[in-house]
Amino acid sequence: MKNSFSEVKLFQVKPDKLIEFETLITTIADEQKQQMGCIDIKYVKRFFTIDGVESGEPP
């Protein structure tokens, strides 16, 4: 895969907006997969936050 790249984005979602976000991100992923040049889209759910974590410290 010459000339390919990876992009990483972190989204921190308020607990009361989680269902709304997961519905929206599913729609977004479907639309992104249809874009010219897209090879694959993956979203991974993490169960911890980065609030209050100092640089170099584990979350």
C-alpha angles and dihedrals in degrees: 000000000000117000095014126136141190126226124201123197128179119210120190109200127193110244093241091054097048098103091045091050095048090051091049095046090053090056091046092050091052091052094045091052089060094056117110111262096018112139101176142340124208131179121192124196116223122195101210136065134228097220112129095006114136120224110278094016122113116252 
